[in-house]
Amino acid sequence: MMETITYSPLNLFTNFQEAAAGFSETPIICDQPLSAFPELGLETTYKKCFESVLDRAYQLAHLGVKSGDKVIIYKSSAFDTYLLAVSVSYLGAVPVMTSYHLPTATMEVFIDRLEDPFILFDDETKKRVGEISNGTKSKQIPIFYLLEQPTFPVPQSFLAKNEISYMTHTSGTTGIPKLICHSAHSMGWRTKWQKTVFAKISEKKLIAFHISPVHSRFNIGISSLMSMGFPMMPLADAQSSKIIRILETHRPIALETHPNNFVQWSFTAKEHPEAFSGIRYYHSTFDAINNQTMETFLRTSITQDAVFLQVYGQSECGPMILKAHTLESLKTSDARDMGVGLEDMTSARITDSVGNVLPENTDGHIQLLSKGRALTYYKEDARFQENVYGDWWDSGDYGFMDERGHLFLKDRQVDLIETINSTLAIEDFLLDSLDFLAEVVIVRDKNHSPQPIIALAPDKEMDWNRWWEQVHELPRLNAPIIRDFDAIPRTATMKVQRLQIEKELKTQNN
């Protein structure tokens, strides 16, 4: 029977508490020990996890964290990053989810913006925290020191439902990242969206996911899964060998990750289809993915009836547009077709540069409508308002809508190349047709010509003949530059930093 999903604001701790009470023995499985919650081991339950979260909250209170304080969580990427955020929320403080990749200089800017926040850090970020020149040193708390504190109970504190209660940040591809502010209300609408999707999963079996914990998607996904009582398996390690081992051991019914991880894992799925054979639901986070990759995973299904859900969204708005793919639908599907909004919760439109709506099948700015839109960029509201068009948000993406109301994504507005209609479509085409490639990124060289950056698939060599055959009838491209997959700069959510590559190309041979 289909669950009816009602709206309710999201308090991270209260949601966790209610889930632990309602589904106390539901398992949580991790692929490695959690440095901030070592007592949980690799397998725990909602109830045990909740008890530990409460202990960490008491320990934070002992160190002076109180309602209204900002707490930067700056540590290695793992499930305990989120658990610490839940502990912070218990105190009515505001967790600020921060990628462990960010350099010291960026952290110093954040400290200024947040007016001397607390910082929780681990060995991964210890050196960079030590180099921070501003802020109060006693507010910089190593995880090991937190664990040594007493657990004297303190009461839960609550923020108003429209107050800032959670922060993430943008990728920072164009400069210092912006701090994105969420409230209980904005997160509540996002969880309603997400729970509506999860309700379509036929059985409450194990859900596996590898998502950056600083991405707002992580919080919304876990909060939604827990409130519905799903067993969970958050994965910290994306290495193919580790993924194979844990999927074979625990056999989840669903798997979610970022598109680039799916592309990387597709080579593994071809070699070890049995590891993925029981998965019936795939979920690509907030971005498009090429057809061939989706087909690879769908073919692993024992029953051949798996579904690949492609979701398009943004940190500022949350999940927005979705399309479900099957082996049958992929035969006639365009990977750039992102689908439609969900019920009456989210929708998109295409406008010109000043917000006038354009006719169907006309290229323009993609604007999004969501009650889950973020409140602002912290201390940078003017920059936030630049993208606000009444109830609509300009995504910074470029595309069109067809006569059925389906949204087609073509490019980021800042990445448009004059001679190419859609770089993303060409990238998809090349990935679909050339099996020796693991990545294709088309950027502008210093002369604004389209420059492909490619990475080879594991154990594959460059096949120049096939490359030139495939690009022969495409708009003119420069000869590709070959890089290692790991040498291509990416954000915390595995998106390619195109502008960073362009900057590097401009400085070469000058």
N, C-alpha and C positions, 0 to 999 in steps of 0.2 A: 504493500500500500504506500502511495506517495505521501511524503511528509509535507505538511503545510508550513511554510517558512514565514514567520512573522518578524517584523523589524524590532530590534531592541538595541540600545546603545551598547558599545563594547567597553567594559572595564576589564583590562587584561587579567587582573588578579581574581576578580569576582567570577569571570567566565571560567577560569582554571579551577577555582574552588567548587563551583557548581558541577563541573565535569567530574572532578574527583569524587564528589558525593554521589553522583548518579552512575558513574562507570568506574568504580574504585579499582577493580582488578584488570581493567583493560590494559594491555601491554604497550610499552614504549621500548623499542629496540634501537640501540645505537651501534655504529660501526667502529667506534673507538671511545676510550674513557673520556669523561668530561672533566676538564681541569677544575672548573668551579663547583662541580657536584660529584666528586670522586666516589662518594658513598653509594651512588646509584648503580655503578657498574655498567655493563653493556645491556642488561635487560632489567627493566623496572616496570612499575605500574603507575597509573594516574595518581593513586593515593600516595604512594611512596614519594613520587616526584613532587606532589603538592606539599608534603610535610617538609621536604628539603628546601623548596622555594620559600616557605614561611620562615625557616631557620635563617636563610640568607637575608631575608628582609629584616629580621631582628638584629642580625649582625651589622647590616648597613646602618640601622638606626643607632646602634651603639657607637658607630664611627661618625655620627652627626648628621646623617642624611634625614631630611624632614620634608614635609609637604611643600610643594612649590619649587624644590631644588631641581636643578638639571644634573643628570648623571650620564656622562659619556661612557658608553660601553665600547671599548677599543681593544679587541682581543682576537685571537685566532678564530677562524670561521667554523663554528660548531653549534650544536643544539643548545648548549648552555649559555650562549650569547642571548638567546631568546628567554631562557629561564631567568637569567639575571634581570631582564627587562620586566618580567612579571613580579619579581621581588621588589624592584624599584617602585612599580606601580602600587603595590600594597601600601607604601608609605605616602602616597599622594605626590611622589616626586615624578619627574619626567625623564624616561629613558631616551637617550640620544644614540641611535644605532649608527655605528661608525665603522667603515671598512678598515680592516687591519692593514690594507695597502697604503693608506694615506700617509704622506710624509709629515715630518715634524712641523714644517712651515704651515701646512694646512691646519694642523691641530692647533697651532698658536692662533690662527685666525678664528677658529671655532671657539677657543677659550675666551677670546675678546668678545665675540658676538654673544656668547652665552653668559657673560659676566661672571667669570671664575667658577665654572662648574666642578663637580666631582668627576674623577676619571677612574674607571675600573680597567686594569690592564693585566696582561700575562707575559710569559717569556717571549712570545712572538713580537710584542710591541714594546718590551721593556727598554731597549736601547733608545728608541725614538722618544719615549716619554721622558727618559733621563735627559734628553737634549732640549726639552721644552723650556723656554726662558721666561714665560709669563705664568700667571696663575699661582694659587697657593699649593705649595709642595705637599702639605699634610692632606690635601684633598685628592692626591694622586695615590690610589690604593691598589697595591698588587693583589692579585687573587689569593695568593698563599696567605697574605696577612689578613684578608677578609675571613678566611676559613678558621683563623685562630681566635676570632672574637666570640664573646659569650652570646647566648641566645635568650636574653631577657625579653619576654613578650611585651609588645607595644600594640595599641589598637590600630586598626586599618584607618587610613585617611582617604578622603574622597575629593576629587576635583569636580568642578561643575562640568556637566556633559558637553558644553560648548567651549570649554577651555582647552588649551593645548595640553595634551596628555601623552604624546608620543611623537618622536621626531626620527626621520630618516634623512638621507641626503641625495641630491642628484649625482650623476656620474662624474661631473666636473670635466667633461670633455672640452669645454670651452673656457676653462679657468677654474677658480676656486669653487668647489661644490656649494650648492645652495642647501640650506637646512629646510626640509619640508615638514610642515606642522600638521598634525592630525588631532582630532578630538574624539571623544567617545561616540559622538554622533556620526562623524565622517567614517570612522572605522566600523560603526554599526551597520551602515548602509552597505559597506563592502562585504561584511560577513553575511548579510542577507543574500547578496548576489552569489557569493561563494557557496553558501549552504544550499541554495537553489540548484546549483550545478551538482554538488555532492549527493543531493537527494536522488539523482538519476542513477547512481551506482547501486546495483541490485542487491548487493550483500555487504554487510559491515565487516569486511575483511581488511587485511593489512594494506596500508597505503605507504609507499616508499617515495621519498623526494630528496633531491639534492638542489637546494636553492640557497642563495646567499642570505644569511640571517639578517643582514642589514637592509635587504629589500623589503618594502612594506608587504609584499606578497607572502613572505615567510610568516609574519605575524597573523595576517588574515587567514592564511591556509591552516595554520595550527589551531588558532582560536576556533575556526569553523569545524575542523575535524574533531576537536575535543568536545565541543558542545553537542556533537552528534554521536559521540562514543566510538569513533573509529580507532582501531589499533594503528600505531604510527611507527615508521622507521625513518627518522631523519638521518641522512647520509652526509658525512663531512668529507670523505675521500672520494674523488671522482676517477681515480685510476681504474682503468678497465678491468685489470685482474681482480681488484678488490670488489668492484661492482658485480662481477660474475659470481664470485664466491658468496657474497651476501644474498644475492637474488636466488641462487640455487639452494641456499640454506633455509631461507625464510619464505620464499614464494609469495610475494605480494600480488594483490589483484590489480593495483594501479601504480603508475610511476610518473613522477613529474620532475622536470628539470628545465634549465635554460636551453634555448635552441642550439647553441654551439656545443653544449654537452651531448645533446642527441646526435649531432653530426659526428662528433668524436666516437661516441659509443656505437654508432651504426656499423663500424668496421668490426667491432667485437660481436655485435648481434649477428652478423653474417657468419662469423666463425663459430659462435656458441649460441645458436638460436634457442637451444633447450633452456638456457638460463632465463629467457624472456617468455617462454612458451605459455606460462600461466597468467601473464598480464593481459587484462581485458580492457584497461583504460590507460591511455597515455595523455599527458597534459603538458603542452609546451607553454612556458611562462612568458606572456606579454610580448611576443614577437613572432614574426612569420618564420616558416621553415620550409625547405624545399620538398617537393613531392617524393623524390627518391628516398630520402631519409625516412619519411613517414611510412612509405611502402615497406622498407626493410624491416621496421619494427612490427608492422601489422602482419607481415608474412610469418613471423615467428609464432603466432597464436595457434594453439592446438586446434581450436574450434574455427579459426579463420573468421571470427566475428568481432575482433577487437575494434575499438574506436580510438582515433587519435584526435583529441580536442586541441585545436589551435586557438589560443586566446590572445587578443591584442588589447593592450592597455598601457598605462603610464603610471609612474609613481605618484604623480599629482592627482590622478583621477581613479586609480585602481583598475581592476579588470573591466573591460568595456564591451568589446565585440568578440563574438566567438563563432567558430564553425567546426562541426564534427565531420571527420573524414573516416571512410572505411575503404577497404580494398576495392570495392565496387565503385564508390564515388570518385576515387583517385583517377580512374580511367578517363574521366572527363573534367577533372578539377584543375583550376588555376591556383597555384599556391599563393599568389598575390591576392586572391579573394579571401578576405578576413572574415566574411560573414555579416551577421547582423547583431544588434543589441539584444540584451536579455530582457524579455517581457517589457514591463514599463519602467525598468530601473535605469537602463543606459541606452544611449543612441549617439549617432554621429551625423554630421552634415559636412558639405563641402562649400567653402566660401572663397571670395577673392581676398586680397591682402587687408581689406578694411572691414571684413565681416559680412559682406553681402552674399546671400546664398546663390550658388551657381546651379545651372540646369544639370540634369543627370548626364553621365558620361563626359563631364567636363572636368579637366584637371584643376585642382586648387588646394587650398589649405584644409587639412582635416581638423574639424572642431568636434569636441566631445561634450556630452551632457551626462552628468552623474551627480546624484546626491552625496556620493562618497568623495567629492572633490576635497582636496586638502584646504586648510584654512588660509595659509600664506607661506612665504619663505621667511624664516625668522630673521627679523631686523632688515629684511630686504623686500618689504611689501610692494614698493614701487615696481620692482622687477617682476613680481608675481602678477600685479595688475596689468602689466603689458600684454599678458596672454588671456585676460578675462574679457569676454564679450557678453555681458549680462550673465545669463545662466550657463553660457557656453565657455569652453576652454580651448584655446588654440594649441594643438598638440606639438606644433613644430614639424609635423609630418605632411607629406604631399601625396595626393591620390585623387580618386574619383569614386562616385557611387553610380551603380548601374540602375536600370529601370526596375529591378527587383528590390532595390534598397540595400544591396550588398556593397560593402566598403572594400575598395581595392587600394592597397598600399604600394606606393611607387618608390618613394625616397624620403629621407629627412630633407626639410627645406634648405638647411645649410649645406647639404651634400649634393645638390643638383649640379649636373654636368650638362653644359649647353648642347652637346652633340648626342646625348643619350636620353631616351625617353624614360627609362627606369633602370638604374644600376642594379637594383635588387632583383629585378626580373632576369637580367643577364647573369647575375651571380647564381641564381637558382638554376637557370638553364645549364650553365657550365658544371655545376655540382651534380645535377641530375644525369648529365650525359658523359662525364669523364670520371670514371671510378678510381683514378689514381689521385684525385684531389680530396683534401680534407677541408680546405678553406679557399674561398675566392672573395676578395674585397677589391672593389674598384673605387679608386680615389682620384683626385686631381693632382697631376705633377706640377712642377713650378711654372709650366707654361699653360696650365689649366687643361691639359690633354688627359683623357681617361687612362689611368695607370692601374692595371691589375696587380694585386699582391696575392700570391698563392702559397699554399702549404700543401705538401704531398701527404697522401695517406700513408699509414704505417707500412713499411717494407715495400713501398712502391717507388718506381723511378719516373722521372718526367718523360712523357711521350710527346715530343714536339710535333710529330706529324699529326696526331689526333687533335692536339691543341689547335693548330692552324686550320685544320679541317673544320673544327667547330666554330671558330671565330670568323671564318672566311666571309660569311654573309651577315655578320653583325656590324653595327657601327664600328668605325675604326678604333682599335685599342692599341696602346703601346705593347711592346713585348713584355711579358710578365716578369716580375721580380719574385724569385723564390725565397721564402723564409721558412724557418722552423715554425710549427704551429704555436709553440710556446713563446716565440719571439715577436709575435704580433700583439701589440699593446691592447689590453682589454680593461673594461671596468670590472667592479666587484661582481656584476651580474653577467659577466662573460661577453658583453657586447663589445665589438671592435671599436677602438678609439680612432675613428677615421681622421679626425682633424689632427690628432697627434702624429699619425703616419704622414699626413700632408706637410706638417711642420718639419718633420725629419727630411722629407724629400726636397723641400725648399733649401735646406741648409747644405745639401750635398752638392759638390762640384760647383760651388759658387766662387 
